[in-house]
Structures are given as structure tokens and as C-alpha cells.
């Protein structure tokens, strides 16, 4: 489903909204310790959600074809990310494992980590983020297969709501030979766990 075009509010509107939230908590937004908070929050939100201003497909455009026929699994392990839950805007802190089996070309490994970050820097649910990362790598690089595993702690359930600290969620997306070949999938799962 295509995303609707959204009219972004101005920084002044965001800061005014933060002042309203501060008042809603029972605090005085004009208090010395809070006077600069609306501007700080606006800058933080720009960083937290910078993924909306980036195209993950563009990140993967530069590839290398001089790989001497390399066609084995490539796994980038333990890619740390910070995201925010789209339901509560609470932090999601996790790690991603990204694997692919190339088909004649590879991409710089930092590009795989950047794709994780682009999708993490958006309001997310983990299942969608996992699929977005795998689908983008698959669509752009057209490898023999792609595997993505994400393990994350969701503060929407560890610091609020059901208050279950120490829990995490694990999601995976397997495409191509990772989906079709049980041995390939098992090899990746063995490397990632």
C-alpha cells in the first residue's frame, strides 16, 4: 500500500506541541530546566526519524562485480539499531543479522548496516521492519537469497503496559534460497544465534 504524502509541520509547531505536552504532565514549560526542552526534543525527533528522508534503494546502488565467482553466504552480524514503536513511540533497541548469497555482485557491507538504520529511523513495528530490509536488499541486489533476523527489546512492553523487562522479540524474513533450502536457512540460523 503506497504511503500518503504528509504535510510536515514547522519546527515552531513541533516545539509548541512539546510545550503543550510538558503542560499536560503538570510541569511549567517556562521553568529554567525546561525552557530549552522543546527545541531539544525537536532536534531529537529529527534524528530519531531521519530514515524518512533517505532512500534505502539508493544506498545499495553501488555494487562490485569483481568477486571471482564468490557465491557463498555473506552475513553481517549483530548490527545494533534504535527505533521507535509506531503504536506508543517508545524505543525499540535491537540487533539485526543480515545475510545474502550473491549472484555475480556484492555491495559494501556498511551499506547493509545503513539499510538497517534507514528503516530503524522510522516509526516501526518489528515485523514490517524485518520485511522491509529483506525486500529492499532482494529487490535491488537480486541475490540468490536474503535472510534477515531481528532481535529487539520493545520499551512499549518493558517500561510501560505489561512491564515485562528482559523480554525480546525475534523476527525473521527468508527469501530465495534461504526460504527454499532448509540447509541454507539452518546455516544462517546457526551463524546468527
HUKAWO-V432278 format. One record per backbone hydrogen bond with DSSP energy under -0.5 kcal/mol. CO is the residue of the C=O (numbers start at 1). NH is the residue of the N-H. Records with the same first field share a line. If there is no record, write none. Layout:
CO: NH + NH
//
This chain:
6: 8
10: 14
11: 15
12: 16
13: 17
14: 18
15: 19
16: 20
17: 21
18: 22
19: 23
20: 24
21: 25
22: 26 + 27
23: 26
27: 29
28: 31
31: 34 + 35
34: 37 + 38
36: 40
37: 41
38: 42
39: 43
40: 44
41: 45
42: 46
43: 47
44: 48
45: 49
47: 50
49: 52
50: 53
51: 54
54: 56
55: 58 + 59
56: 60
57: 60
58: 61
61: 63
62: 108
64: 106
65: 67
67: 70
72: 102
74: 100
75: 77
76: 98
78: 80
79: 96
81: 94
83: 92
84: 124
85: 89
90: 85
91: 155
92: 83 + 94
93: 153
94: 81
95: 151
96: 79
97: 149
98: 76
99: 147
100: 74 + 102
101: 144 + 145
105: 103
106: 64
108: 111 + 112
109: 112 + 113
110: 114
111: 115
112: 116
113: 117
114: 118
115: 119
116: 120
117: 121
119: 122
120: 122
121: 51 + 52
122: 84
124: 86
125: 129
126: 130
127: 131
128: 132
129: 133
130: 134
131: 135
132: 136
133: 137
134: 138
135: 139
136: 140
137: 141 + 142
138: 142
144: 177
145: 101
146: 175
147: 99
148: 173
149: 97
150: 171
151: 95
152: 169
153: 93 + 155
154: 157 + 158
155: 159
157: 164
160: 163
164: 167
169: 152
171: 150
173: 148
175: 146 + 178
176: 179 + 180
177: 181
180: 182
181: 185
182: 186
183: 187
184: 188
185: 189
186: 190
187: 191
188: 192
189: 193
//
